[in-house]
Amino acid sequence: MTGGSSYRLLRRYARFNRMEPYKNWSREELIARLQRLDPHHEHPRPEPVRQTKTLDFSAYPRRKIALKFTYNGIHYGGMEFQRDPALPTVEGVLFDAMVHTKLVDREGGLDGCGWQRCGRTDKGVSAGGQVVSLWVRSTSNGKALAAETSAQADEQSTPPVDFRDTAEDGPGLEGDFGLMGDFDEPPTNGSMSTKPTPADAEDDNPAYVYKLNHILPPTIRILAWSPVADDFSARHSCRWRHYKYFFSPHGLDLAAMSDAASRLLGEHDFRNLCKVDASKQLTVFTRCILHASVDPVDPQDPTGMHVFNLRGNAFLYNMVRHLMAVLFLVGTGLERPSVMSALLNADPARPLPPFREGEPAPPLVTGKPEYIIADPLPLMLWECGYDDDALDWRIDRAKADAVGETAKSPLRGMICAHERAILSASLEEHFLKAAEAHHTPPKPYFPIGAPGVEALPEGAMMSLPLGGGKVKRAATYTPLLERKRMLTPEEVNTRYRLGRGAKKLERRAAALAVADDDADE
């Protein structure tokens, strides 16, 4: 009972019982009195011990599957599992749901089930078609290999093993149950049966989509599952990844942005358009972009929201957000589209020719200029591409027929969330209209030189777009190629090897030496 509720309770008690002396008591005195009257205050009742069963996972066969799912990244501290995250992570929440449904063993952690993700996404970044592959408990052949064992156990007592990739995806990739209270459906104890059923035996498909979505928060939805070969990897078997970055076209030259985006096609060195992680000691920054375009989200509304579509074989850390930051500068007219060619011209051994006839060769840029990258909120890992015969996506058709086509469809909650977002946008639009009735909107200065746009006065405060509704206010602008250059990747790697990297290797060598000594004894 909180202090406020205790105070109100005693006031009501005093009023109904004509206990006038309590009217003059302070809040602290009333709370102290209530605590003395409460027989459980000094000796609170113990929490009931939950009786659970321990499942012997070694008594069951396993099968390898892939899961395709979507998540709203604004609620999470990134995709990758963390031991003590400030915010829940997508992998942490999804793994806990799979433990709850008895698909995987918590004690084995992510490593024990061979967990592989298609791509890492940062804090705030979402996904429309993320894919993970893993080994799960199976009920094939219609029976388990041995009976379960019963015992009292706390399933939450053993933390998951910290499992992290030690290498970049392909050449390089952009890199808990804390939200369980956010259910828009009643909670359930209907985890996957630990004993096979006839429906399970028929297709060895214990309704993965249905069961997991019943446990997961509405911000993570399983879309489909697929049986996969033993050597399939959601990460290494992926052929391409498609990212989307959504933005408002207001104040931007879309034609110039499209020109800059077209320069990304093909194989290029992206060292000036990514964040260098020294701990990876990455030396190759060449990536192949298969598609790059700036498009309206709704082709029927070319003035509405737009999206930067980017598809490539692999991506570097924060690469898409770096690219979008440069596109915003091009869209405002502060930079020419040719600046993208200059930033790609990073390897002295392979200088780029002029992008098109009549355009000069881009200058060599061996060091990344300092600039702020775009906000993560509008970024989405939209789709992961695989060979046609690698996956066979399924959606628990038998379960859907049994409970009703849309009874537990992931679309139901998504439709409600979409409607709430539309309502929120309408409210914000009317808040803006109400304010404009009394206040003059700021003058538009972008895109520079466009018809109807005022010339940028000297010293005027500019709002440089960063995406996600965020801007940077500035009175002056320094062109990208004239800015201070950051350390080159070679310099970053060397500094790490001589500093933190050397200390890390020393600690590892010392730990191995201690382990060898213990083994000798």
KOLFIMI-97794 format. One record per residue (C-alpha): residue in three letters; x, y, z. Coordinates in nm, 2 decimals, always signed. Last residue first. Example, Ala and Ser with C-alpha at 12.3 -4.5 7.8 and 13.67 -1.06 7.14 Angstrom:
<pts>
PT	SER	+1.37	-0.11	+0.71
PT	ALA	+1.23	-0.45	+0.78
</pts>
This chain:
<pts>
PT	GLU	+4.79	-2.98	-1.04
PT	ASP	+4.88	-2.96	-1.41
PT	ALA	+4.52	-2.86	-1.50
PT	ASP	+4.52	-2.58	-1.24
PT	ASP	+4.85	-2.45	-1.39
PT	ASP	+4.70	-2.46	-1.74
PT	ALA	+4.39	-2.26	-1.62
PT	VAL	+4.61	-2.00	-1.46
PT	ALA	+4.81	-1.96	-1.78
PT	LEU	+4.49	-1.93	-1.98
PT	ALA	+4.37	-1.65	-1.75
PT	ALA	+4.70	-1.47	-1.78
PT	ALA	+4.69	-1.50	-2.16
PT	ARG	+4.33	-1.35	-2.17
PT	ARG	+4.43	-1.07	-1.94
PT	GLU	+4.73	-0.99	-2.16
PT	LEU	+4.52	-1.00	-2.47
PT	LYS	+4.28	-0.75	-2.33
PT	LYS	+4.56	-0.52	-2.22
PT	ALA	+4.70	-0.53	-2.58
PT	GLY	+4.36	-0.46	-2.72
PT	ARG	+4.30	-0.17	-2.49
PT	GLY	+4.62	+0.01	-2.59
PT	LEU	+4.87	-0.10	-2.86
PT	ARG	+4.61	-0.30	-3.06
PT	TYR	+4.35	-0.03	-3.01
PT	ARG	+4.58	+0.25	-3.14
PT	THR	+4.67	+0.03	-3.44
PT	ASN	+4.31	-0.04	-3.53
PT	VAL	+4.21	+0.33	-3.51
PT	GLU	+4.52	+0.43	-3.72
PT	GLU	+4.43	+0.18	-3.99
PT	PRO	+4.07	+0.28	-3.98
PT	THR	+4.17	+0.64	-4.05
PT	LEU	+4.15	+0.89	-3.76
PT	MET	+3.89	+1.16	-3.80
PT	ARG	+3.91	+1.44	-4.05
PT	LYS	+3.83	+1.80	-3.95
PT	ARG	+3.58	+1.96	-4.19
PT	GLU	+3.65	+2.10	-4.54
PT	LEU	+3.51	+1.80	-4.73
PT	LEU	+3.19	+1.82	-4.54
PT	PRO	+3.12	+2.18	-4.60
PT	THR	+3.11	+2.40	-4.29
PT	TYR	+2.77	+2.54	-4.20
PT	THR	+2.70	+2.84	-3.98
PT	ALA	+2.41	+2.94	-3.75
PT	ALA	+2.33	+2.59	-3.63
PT	ARG	+2.03	+2.40	-3.48
PT	LYS	+2.05	+2.03	-3.52
PT	VAL	+1.72	+1.86	-3.61
PT	LYS	+1.52	+1.57	-3.49
PT	GLY	+1.18	+1.45	-3.63
PT	GLY	+1.31	+1.10	-3.68
PT	GLY	+1.57	+1.22	-3.92
PT	LEU	+1.88	+1.44	-3.86
PT	PRO	+1.75	+1.75	-4.04
PT	LEU	+1.96	+2.07	-4.01
PT	SER	+1.75	+2.35	-3.85
PT	MET	+1.93	+2.67	-3.95
PT	MET	+1.97	+2.98	-3.74
PT	ALA	+2.04	+3.28	-3.96
PT	GLY	+2.39	+3.42	-3.94
PT	GLU	+2.39	+3.55	-4.30
PT	PRO	+2.04	+3.52	-4.44
PT	LEU	+1.95	+3.19	-4.63
PT	ALA	+1.76	+3.29	-4.94
PT	GLU	+1.38	+3.24	-4.90
PT	VAL	+1.22	+2.94	-5.05
PT	GLY	+0.95	+3.00	-5.31
PT	PRO	+1.14	+2.83	-5.59
PT	ALA	+1.43	+2.62	-5.46
PT	GLY	+1.77	+2.79	-5.41
PT	ILE	+1.85	+2.62	-5.08
PT	PRO	+1.61	+2.33	-5.00
PT	PHE	+1.56	+2.45	-4.74
PT	TYR	+1.53	+2.80	-4.59
PT	PRO	+1.18	+2.77	-4.45
PT	LYS	+1.08	+3.05	-4.22
PT	PRO	+0.96	+2.95	-3.87
PT	PRO	+0.58	+2.93	-3.82
PT	THR	+0.42	+3.24	-3.69
PT	HIS	+0.25	+3.19	-3.35
PT	HIS	-0.11	+3.24	-3.24
PT	ALA	-0.32	+3.04	-3.48
PT	GLU	-0.01	+2.84	-3.56
PT	ALA	-0.03	+2.69	-3.21
PT	ALA	-0.37	+2.54	-3.27
PT	LYS	-0.27	+2.41	-3.61
PT	LEU	+0.03	+2.23	-3.45
PT	PHE	-0.18	+2.07	-3.18
PT	HIS	-0.41	+1.96	-3.47
PT	GLU	-0.13	+1.79	-3.65
PT	GLU	-0.01	+1.62	-3.32
PT	LEU	-0.36	+1.49	-3.27
PT	SER	-0.38	+1.35	-3.63
PT	ALA	-0.04	+1.18	-3.59
PT	SER	-0.15	+1.02	-3.26
PT	LEU	-0.47	+0.89	-3.43
PT	ILE	-0.27	+0.74	-3.71
PT	ALA	-0.04	+0.58	-3.46
PT	ARG	-0.33	+0.44	-3.27
PT	GLU	-0.47	+0.29	-3.59
PT	HIS	-0.14	+0.13	-3.67
PT	ALA	-0.12	-0.02	-3.32
PT	CYS	-0.47	-0.17	-3.36
PT	ILE	-0.39	-0.32	-3.70
PT	MET	-0.07	-0.47	-3.55
PT	GLY	-0.26	-0.63	-3.27
PT	ARG	-0.49	-0.81	-3.51
PT	LEU	-0.23	-0.88	-3.77
PT	PRO	-0.04	-1.12	-3.55
PT	SER	-0.34	-1.36	-3.60
PT	LYS	-0.47	-1.52	-3.29
PT	ALA	-0.85	-1.52	-3.36
PT	THR	-0.80	-1.43	-3.73
PT	GLU	-0.86	-1.76	-3.91
PT	GLY	-1.05	-1.91	-3.62
PT	VAL	-0.93	-2.13	-3.33
PT	ALA	-0.90	-2.47	-3.51
PT	ASP	-0.84	-2.33	-3.86
PT	ALA	-0.56	-2.11	-3.73
PT	LYS	-0.40	-2.41	-3.55
PT	ALA	-0.40	-2.62	-3.87
PT	ARG	-0.25	-2.33	-4.07
PT	ASP	+0.04	-2.28	-3.83
PT	ILE	+0.20	-2.00	-4.04
PT	ARG	+0.46	-2.17	-4.26
PT	TRP	+0.76	-2.03	-4.45
PT	ASP	+0.95	-2.29	-4.66
PT	LEU	+1.32	-2.18	-4.66
PT	ALA	+1.64	-2.27	-4.83
PT	ASP	+1.50	-2.36	-5.18
PT	ASP	+1.46	-2.00	-5.30
PT	ASP	+1.81	-1.90	-5.18
PT	TYR	+1.79	-1.63	-4.90
PT	GLY	+1.71	-1.26	-4.88
PT	CYS	+1.65	-1.08	-4.55
PT	GLU	+1.38	-0.81	-4.55
PT	TRP	+1.29	-0.47	-4.39
PT	LEU	+1.56	-0.40	-4.14
PT	MET	+1.41	-0.07	-4.04
PT	LEU	+1.54	+0.28	-3.97
PT	PRO	+1.31	+0.56	-3.88
PT	LEU	+1.41	+0.57	-3.51
PT	PRO	+1.79	+0.54	-3.55
PT	ASP	+1.86	+0.92	-3.59
PT	ALA	+2.10	+1.01	-3.87
PT	ILE	+2.47	+1.04	-3.83
PT	ILE	+2.64	+1.36	-3.70
PT	TYR	+2.95	+1.47	-3.90
PT	GLU	+3.33	+1.47	-3.87
PT	PRO	+3.50	+1.40	-4.20
PT	LYS	+3.63	+1.04	-4.26
PT	GLY	+3.99	+1.02	-4.37
PT	THR	+4.12	+0.90	-4.71
PT	VAL	+3.90	+1.14	-4.91
PT	LEU	+4.04	+1.16	-5.27
PT	PRO	+3.86	+1.42	-5.48
PT	PRO	+3.59	+1.31	-5.72
PT	ALA	+3.68	+1.31	-6.10
PT	PRO	+3.51	+1.61	-6.27
PT	GLU	+3.16	+1.58	-6.41
PT	GLY	+3.11	+1.63	-6.78
PT	GLU	+3.03	+1.26	-6.84
PT	ARG	+2.91	+1.08	-6.53
PT	PHE	+3.05	+0.95	-6.21
PT	PRO	+3.40	+1.08	-6.29
PT	PRO	+3.66	+0.80	-6.22
PT	LEU	+3.71	+0.66	-5.88
PT	PRO	+4.06	+0.61	-5.74
PT	ARG	+4.16	+0.24	-5.66
PT	ALA	+4.50	+0.24	-5.49
PT	PRO	+4.43	+0.57	-5.32
PT	ASP	+4.12	+0.40	-5.15
PT	ALA	+3.86	+0.65	-5.01
PT	ASN	+3.67	+0.77	-5.32
PT	LEU	+3.33	+0.68	-5.16
PT	LEU	+3.33	+1.01	-4.97
PT	ALA	+3.40	+1.20	-5.29
PT	SER	+3.12	+1.01	-5.48
PT	MET	+2.87	+1.11	-5.21
PT	VAL	+2.99	+1.47	-5.23
PT	SER	+2.89	+1.47	-5.59
PT	PRO	+2.52	+1.51	-5.49
PT	ARG	+2.60	+1.87	-5.39
PT	GLU	+2.60	+1.97	-5.02
PT	LEU	+2.41	+2.24	-4.83
PT	GLY	+2.12	+2.19	-5.08
PT	THR	+1.88	+2.06	-4.80
PT	GLY	+1.86	+1.73	-4.98
PT	VAL	+2.23	+1.69	-5.01
PT	LEU	+2.27	+1.74	-4.63
PT	PHE	+1.99	+1.49	-4.57
PT	LEU	+2.15	+1.24	-4.81
PT	VAL	+2.48	+1.27	-4.61
PT	ALA	+2.30	+1.18	-4.29
PT	MET	+2.12	+0.90	-4.47
PT	LEU	+2.44	+0.74	-4.57
PT	HIS	+2.58	+0.75	-4.21
PT	ARG	+2.25	+0.60	-4.08
PT	VAL	+2.28	+0.32	-4.33
PT	MET	+2.64	+0.24	-4.24
PT	ASN	+2.59	+0.22	-3.87
PT	TYR	+2.84	-0.07	-3.85
PT	LEU	+2.91	-0.20	-4.20
PT	PHE	+2.66	-0.37	-4.43
PT	ALA	+2.64	-0.68	-4.64
PT	ASN	+2.51	-0.81	-4.97
PT	GLY	+2.32	-0.49	-5.04
PT	ARG	+1.97	-0.34	-5.05
PT	LEU	+1.89	+0.02	-4.97
PT	ASN	+1.55	+0.19	-5.00
PT	PHE	+1.53	+0.55	-4.87
PT	VAL	+1.17	+0.61	-4.78
PT	HIS	+0.93	+0.90	-4.84
PT	MET	+0.63	+1.03	-4.65
PT	GLY	+0.38	+1.23	-4.85
PT	THR	+0.42	+1.46	-5.16
PT	PRO	+0.42	+1.17	-5.41
PT	ASP	+0.09	+1.04	-5.28
PT	GLN	-0.03	+0.75	-5.51
PT	PRO	+0.31	+0.59	-5.49
PT	ASP	+0.27	+0.56	-5.11
PT	VAL	+0.60	+0.54	-4.93
PT	PRO	+0.74	+0.78	-5.19
PT	ASP	+1.08	+0.66	-5.32
PT	VAL	+1.45	+0.74	-5.28
PT	SER	+1.66	+0.47	-5.43
PT	ALA	+1.95	+0.23	-5.38
PT	HIS	+1.97	-0.13	-5.51
PT	LEU	+2.24	-0.40	-5.52
PT	ILE	+2.51	-0.23	-5.31
PT	CYS	+2.83	-0.42	-5.29
PT	ARG	+3.06	-0.36	-4.99
PT	THR	+3.43	-0.28	-4.95
PT	PHE	+3.54	-0.19	-4.60
PT	VAL	+3.81	-0.45	-4.56
PT	THR	+4.05	-0.40	-4.26
PT	LEU	+3.83	-0.48	-3.96
PT	GLN	+4.01	-0.50	-3.63
PT	LYS	+3.68	-0.60	-3.47
PT	SER	+3.77	-0.43	-3.14
PT	ALA	+3.84	-0.11	-3.33
PT	ASP	+3.48	-0.07	-3.43
PT	VAL	+3.48	+0.19	-3.71
PT	LYS	+3.15	+0.37	-3.76
PT	CYS	+3.04	+0.39	-4.13
PT	LEU	+3.04	+0.61	-4.43
PT	ASN	+3.40	+0.72	-4.47
PT	ARG	+3.51	+0.35	-4.47
PT	PHE	+3.25	+0.27	-4.74
PT	ASP	+3.48	+0.14	-5.02
PT	HIS	+3.26	+0.06	-5.32
PT	GLU	+3.10	-0.22	-5.51
PT	GLY	+2.80	-0.14	-5.72
PT	LEU	+2.53	+0.12	-5.67
PT	LEU	+2.61	+0.40	-5.42
PT	ARG	+2.62	+0.68	-5.68
PT	SER	+2.24	+0.64	-5.74
PT	ALA	+2.18	+0.76	-5.38
PT	ALA	+2.34	+1.10	-5.46
PT	ASP	+2.12	+1.15	-5.76
PT	SER	+1.81	+1.04	-5.57
PT	MET	+1.89	+1.29	-5.30
PT	ALA	+1.93	+1.57	-5.56
PT	ALA	+1.59	+1.48	-5.71
PT	LEU	+1.43	+1.47	-5.36
PT	ASP	+1.53	+1.83	-5.28
PT	LEU	+1.43	+1.85	-4.92
PT	GLY	+1.23	+2.11	-4.72
PT	HIS	+0.95	+1.87	-4.64
PT	PRO	+1.03	+1.52	-4.78
PT	SER	+0.95	+1.35	-4.44
PT	PHE	+1.16	+1.05	-4.37
PT	PHE	+1.16	+0.67	-4.36
PT	TYR	+1.48	+0.46	-4.38
PT	LYS	+1.44	+0.11	-4.52
PT	TYR	+1.70	-0.16	-4.52
PT	HIS	+1.71	-0.47	-4.74
PT	ARG	+1.96	-0.75	-4.67
PT	TRP	+2.12	-0.98	-4.92
PT	ARG	+2.24	-1.34	-4.97
PT	CYS	+2.17	-1.47	-4.61
PT	SER	+2.31	-1.82	-4.55
PT	HIS	+2.58	-1.69	-4.31
PT	ARG	+2.34	-1.51	-4.07
PT	ALA	+2.02	-1.72	-4.06
PT	SER	+2.25	-2.02	-4.08
PT	PHE	+2.15	-2.35	-4.25
PT	ASP	+2.38	-2.64	-4.20
PT	ASP	+2.12	-2.86	-4.04
PT	ALA	+1.87	-2.79	-4.31
PT	VAL	+1.57	-2.57	-4.24
PT	PRO	+1.21	-2.61	-4.12
PT	SER	+1.03	-2.27	-4.16
PT	TRP	+0.85	-2.03	-3.93
PT	ALA	+0.62	-1.74	-3.99
PT	LEU	+0.53	-1.39	-3.87
PT	ILE	+0.64	-1.39	-3.50
PT	ARG	+0.54	-1.06	-3.35
PT	ILE	+0.74	-0.84	-3.11
PT	THR	+0.59	-0.51	-2.99
PT	PRO	+0.28	-0.70	-2.88
PT	PRO	+0.47	-0.86	-2.60
PT	LEU	+0.55	-1.23	-2.65
PT	ILE	+0.36	-1.52	-2.48
PT	HIS	+0.06	-1.57	-2.71
PT	ASN	+0.29	-1.47	-3.01
PT	LEU	+0.51	-1.77	-2.92
PT	LYS	+0.23	-2.02	-2.91
PT	TYR	+0.05	-1.92	-3.23
PT	VAL	+0.37	-1.88	-3.44
PT	TYR	+0.53	-2.20	-3.32
PT	ALA	+0.21	-2.41	-3.36
PT	PRO	+0.36	-2.74	-3.23
PT	ASN	+0.46	-2.84	-3.58
PT	ASP	+0.60	-3.20	-3.60
PT	ASP	+0.35	-3.24	-3.89
PT	GLU	+0.13	-3.52	-3.78
PT	ALA	+0.30	-3.59	-3.45
PT	ASP	+0.22	-3.24	-3.32
PT	ALA	-0.15	-3.28	-3.41
PT	PRO	-0.15	-3.62	-3.24
PT	THR	+0.00	-3.48	-2.93
PT	PRO	+0.35	-3.50	-2.80
PT	LYS	+0.43	-3.44	-2.43
PT	THR	+0.60	-3.13	-2.30
PT	SER	+0.30	-2.93	-2.41
PT	MET	+0.40	-2.59	-2.54
PT	SER	+0.31	-2.32	-2.30
PT	GLY	-0.05	-2.26	-2.22
PT	ASN	+0.00	-2.07	-1.90
PT	THR	-0.17	-1.76	-2.05
PT	PRO	-0.18	-1.39	-2.01
PT	PRO	-0.49	-1.20	-2.13
PT	GLU	-0.43	-1.01	-2.46
PT	ASP	-0.31	-0.65	-2.51
PT	PHE	+0.00	-0.74	-2.32
PT	ASP	+0.22	-0.46	-2.20
PT	GLY	+0.31	-0.63	-1.86
PT	MET	+0.54	-0.87	-2.05
PT	LEU	+0.76	-0.57	-2.15
PT	GLY	+1.05	-0.66	-1.92
PT	PHE	+1.06	-1.02	-2.03
PT	ASP	+1.37	-0.97	-2.04
PT	GLY	+2.52	-0.36	-3.58
PT	GLU	+2.53	-0.31	-3.90
PT	LEU	+2.70	-0.60	-4.07
PT	GLY	+3.05	-0.68	-4.19
PT	PRO	+3.24	-0.90	-4.45
PT	GLY	+2.96	-1.15	-4.42
PT	ASP	+2.82	-1.07	-4.07
PT	GLU	+3.11	-0.92	-3.87
PT	ALA	+3.31	-1.15	-3.65
PT	THR	+3.30	-1.24	-3.28
PT	ASP	+2.93	-1.29	-3.26
PT	ARG	+2.80	-1.27	-2.90
PT	PHE	+2.66	-1.53	-2.66
PT	ASP	+2.63	-1.44	-2.29
PT	VAL	+2.49	-1.76	-2.14
PT	PRO	+2.13	-1.71	-2.02
PT	PRO	+2.09	-1.65	-1.65
PT	THR	+2.00	-1.95	-1.43
PT	SER	+1.75	-1.86	-1.15
PT	GLN	+1.46	-1.77	-1.38
PT	GLU	+1.32	-2.13	-1.42
PT	ASP	+1.30	-2.16	-1.04
PT	ALA	+1.28	-2.53	-0.96
PT	GLN	+1.08	-2.78	-0.76
PT	ALA	+1.11	-3.11	-0.92
PT	SER	+0.95	-3.35	-1.18
PT	THR	+1.13	-3.55	-1.43
PT	GLU	+0.99	-3.60	-1.78
PT	ALA	+0.97	-3.94	-1.95
PT	ALA	+1.21	-4.05	-2.22
PT	LEU	+1.27	-4.05	-2.60
PT	ALA	+0.95	-3.84	-2.66
PT	LYS	+0.68	-3.97	-2.89
PT	GLY	+0.50	-3.88	-3.22
PT	ASN	+0.78	-3.95	-3.45
PT	SER	+0.90	-3.59	-3.41
PT	THR	+0.83	-3.41	-3.09
PT	SER	+1.11	-3.16	-3.12
PT	ARG	+1.30	-2.93	-2.89
PT	VAL	+1.45	-2.64	-3.08
PT	TRP	+1.77	-2.58	-3.27
PT	LEU	+1.82	-2.23	-3.40
PT	SER	+1.78	-1.99	-3.69
PT	VAL	+1.69	-1.62	-3.66
PT	VAL	+1.53	-1.39	-3.92
PT	GLN	+1.43	-1.02	-3.91
PT	GLY	+1.15	-0.93	-4.16
PT	GLY	+0.99	-0.60	-4.06
PT	ALA	+1.27	-0.48	-3.82
PT	SER	+1.31	-0.18	-3.60
PT	VAL	+1.61	+0.04	-3.49
PT	GLY	+1.57	+0.21	-3.16
PT	LYS	+1.89	+0.06	-3.01
PT	ASP	+2.10	-0.09	-3.28
PT	THR	+2.02	-0.37	-3.52
PT	ARG	+2.22	-0.69	-3.56
PT	GLY	+2.15	-0.90	-3.86
PT	CYS	+2.04	-1.24	-3.97
PT	ARG	+2.05	-1.39	-3.62
PT	GLN	+2.21	-1.73	-3.53
PT	TRP	+2.12	-1.93	-3.22
PT	GLY	+2.29	-2.27	-3.20
PT	CYS	+2.06	-2.39	-2.92
PT	GLY	+2.34	-2.41	-2.66
PT	ASP	+2.50	-2.08	-2.76
PT	LEU	+2.18	-1.89	-2.70
PT	GLY	+2.17	-2.02	-2.34
PT	GLY	+2.23	-2.38	-2.25
PT	GLU	+2.08	-2.34	-1.91
PT	ARG	+1.77	-2.18	-2.05
PT	ASP	+1.68	-2.50	-2.25
PT	VAL	+1.49	-2.44	-2.57
PT	LEU	+1.14	-2.50	-2.70
PT	LYS	+0.99	-2.51	-2.35
PT	THR	+0.73	-2.25	-2.42
PT	HIS	+0.88	-2.04	-2.14
PT	VAL	+1.23	-2.09	-2.27
PT	MET	+1.12	-1.98	-2.62
PT	ALA	+0.96	-1.67	-2.46
PT	ASP	+1.28	-1.60	-2.27
PT	PHE	+1.48	-1.62	-2.59
PT	LEU	+1.24	-1.37	-2.76
PT	VAL	+1.27	-1.12	-2.48
PT	GLY	+1.65	-1.15	-2.46
PT	GLU	+1.69	-1.14	-2.84
PT	VAL	+1.48	-0.82	-2.87
PT	THR	+1.68	-0.65	-2.59
PT	PRO	+1.52	-0.52	-2.27
PT	LEU	+1.64	-0.17	-2.18
PT	ALA	+1.94	-0.09	-1.95
PT	PRO	+2.07	-0.43	-2.04
PT	ASP	+2.25	-0.65	-1.79
PT	ARG	+2.37	-0.96	-1.98
PT	GLN	+2.31	-0.83	-2.33
PT	PHE	+2.14	-1.01	-2.62
PT	GLU	+2.16	-0.83	-2.95
PT	MET	+1.86	-0.67	-3.11
PT	GLY	+1.89	-0.32	-2.97
PT	GLY	+1.80	-0.16	-2.64
PT	TYR	+1.43	-0.21	-2.70
PT	HIS	+1.10	-0.02	-2.71
PT	ILE	+1.18	+0.20	-3.00
PT	GLY	+1.28	-0.11	-3.19
PT	ASN	+0.93	-0.21	-3.29
PT	TYR	+0.96	-0.58	-3.38
PT	THR	+0.90	-0.81	-3.67
PT	PHE	+0.95	-1.18	-3.70
PT	LYS	+1.07	-1.47	-3.92
PT	LEU	+1.17	-1.78	-3.74
PT	ALA	+1.40	-2.05	-3.88
PT	ILE	+1.40	-2.41	-3.76
PT	LYS	+1.64	-2.69	-3.67
PT	ARG	+1.51	-3.00	-3.50
PT	ARG	+1.59	-3.16	-3.17
PT	PRO	+1.51	-3.50	-3.02
PT	TYR	+1.40	-3.53	-2.66
PT	ALA	+1.55	-3.69	-2.35
PT	SER	+1.84	-3.44	-2.34
PT	PHE	+1.59	-3.17	-2.28
PT	ASP	+1.50	-3.31	-1.94
PT	LEU	+1.22	-3.08	-1.84
PT	THR	+1.22	-2.94	-1.49
PT	LYS	+0.86	-2.90	-1.36
PT	THR	+0.74	-2.60	-1.16
PT	GLN	+0.59	-2.53	-0.82
PT	ARG	+0.59	-2.17	-0.74
PT	VAL	+0.68	-2.09	-0.38
PT	PRO	+0.43	-1.85	-0.23
PT	GLU	+0.57	-1.51	-0.13
PT	PRO	+0.61	-1.49	+0.25
PT	ARG	+0.36	-1.30	+0.45
PT	PRO	+0.49	-0.98	+0.60
PT	HIS	+0.61	-0.98	+0.96
PT	GLU	+0.64	-0.62	+1.07
PT	HIS	+0.36	-0.49	+0.86
PT	HIS	+0.15	-0.81	+0.86
PT	PRO	-0.07	-0.72	+1.16
PT	ASP	-0.15	-0.37	+1.01
PT	LEU	-0.27	-0.15	+1.29
PT	ARG	+0.08	-0.03	+1.37
PT	GLN	+0.13	+0.05	+1.00
PT	LEU	-0.19	+0.24	+0.99
PT	ARG	-0.08	+0.46	+1.28
PT	ALA	+0.26	+0.53	+1.12
PT	ILE	+0.08	+0.63	+0.79
PT	LEU	-0.16	+0.86	+0.98
PT	GLU	+0.13	+1.02	+1.17
PT	GLU	+0.33	+1.08	+0.84
PT	ARG	+0.02	+1.24	+0.67
PT	SER	-0.02	+1.48	+0.96
PT	TRP	-0.30	+1.44	+1.22
PT	ASN	-0.56	+1.71	+1.26
PT	LYS	-0.85	+1.52	+1.11
PT	TYR	-0.75	+1.21	+1.31
PT	PRO	-0.89	+1.37	+1.63
PT	GLU	-1.24	+1.38	+1.49
PT	MET	-1.30	+1.01	+1.48
PT	ARG	-1.66	+1.04	+1.35
PT	ASN	-1.65	+0.67	+1.24
PT	PHE	-1.72	+0.75	+0.87
PT	ARG	-1.48	+1.04	+0.87
PT	ALA	-1.20	+0.86	+1.05
PT	TYR	-1.21	+0.57	+0.81
PT	ARG	-1.22	+0.79	+0.51
PT	ARG	-0.92	+0.98	+0.63
PT	LEU	-0.75	+0.65	+0.72
PT	LEU	-0.79	+0.52	+0.37
PT	ARG	-0.69	+0.84	+0.20
PT	TYR	-0.36	+0.85	+0.39
PT	SER	-0.29	+0.48	+0.32
PT	SER	-0.36	+0.54	-0.06
PT	GLY	-0.11	+0.83	-0.07
PT	GLY	+0.16	+0.64	+0.13
PT	THR	+0.14	+0.34	-0.10
PT	MET	+0.00	+0.00	+0.00
</pts>
